[in-house]
Amino acid sequence: MHTDRGSDLILMRLSDALEELQGLEGAQTHRSWWVAREAVRDVARSDGRAVLTLEGGLTAPVSRRYARALRAAGWY
């Protein structure tokens, strides 16, 4: 987990973490990534796939599986 307060490793299934994140504005962008929408600073294409640049410079991948839903939701 990466936050504005630092990073830490949390051992749990992403599906369980997603349940805990219900009600927060964000989305799963890859099989092992969930991103808060307010953290996105830029969207770029790399090798035909989107990459999100987050606050603090971290980059998050967007897999083809989630790309269509993110585009439909206006993320890019």
C-alpha positions in Angstrom: 0.0 0.0 0.0 1.3 3.4 -0.9 -0.2 6.5 0.7 0.8 10.1 1.3 2.0 8.9 4.7 4.4 6.3 3.3 4.4 2.7 2.0 3.8 -0.6 3.7 3.3 -4.3 2.8 -0.1 -5.7 3.8 -0.6 -9.4 3.4 -4.2 -10.0 2.3 -6.1 -11.0 -0.8 -6.9 -8.0 -3.0 -10.5 -9.2 -3.2 -10.7 -8.8 0.6 -9.0 -5.4 0.4 -11.5 -4.3 -2.3 -14.4 -5.0 0.1 -12.7 -2.8 2.7 -12.4 0.0 0.1 -16.2 0.0 -0.7 -17.4 3.6 -0.8 -14.1 5.2 -1.7 -13.6 6.7 -5.2 -11.2 4.5 -6.9 -10.9 1.5 -9.2 -8.9 -1.7 -9.8 -6.5 -1.0 -12.6 -4.6 -4.2 -12.7 -4.9 -7.6 -11.0 -2.8 -6.4 -8.1 -3.6 -2.7 -8.1 -6.4 -0.5 -6.8 -5.9 3.3 -7.3 -7.7 6.2 -5.6 -9.0 8.5 -8.3 -7.8 11.6 -6.5 -4.2 10.2 -6.6 -4.0 10.2 -10.4 -1.9 13.1 -11.8 -1.3 11.9 -15.4 -2.2 9.2 -17.9 0.2 8.1 -20.5 0.4 5.3 -23.1 3.3 2.9 -23.1 3.5 0.0 -25.5 -0.2 0.4 -26.3 -1.3 0.3 -22.7 -2.2 3.0 -20.2 0.0 3.9 -17.3 -1.2 6.1 -14.5 1.2 8.5 -12.8 0.2 9.0 -9.2 0.9 11.7 -6.7 4.5 11.2 -5.5 5.6 9.9 -8.9 4.6 6.3 -8.5 3.3 4.7 -11.7 0.4 2.2 -11.8 -0.3 -0.2 -14.7 -3.6 -0.4 -16.4 -4.3 -3.8 -17.8 -6.5 -4.4 -20.9 -9.1 -6.1 -18.6 -9.8 -2.8 -16.7 -8.9 -0.2 -19.4 -12.4 -0.1 -21.0 -14.1 0.5 -17.6 -11.7 3.2 -16.7 -12.1 5.0 -20.0 -15.9 4.8 -19.6 -15.7 6.3 -16.1 -13.7 9.2 -17.5 -10.3 8.4 -16.0 -8.7 9.1 -19.4 
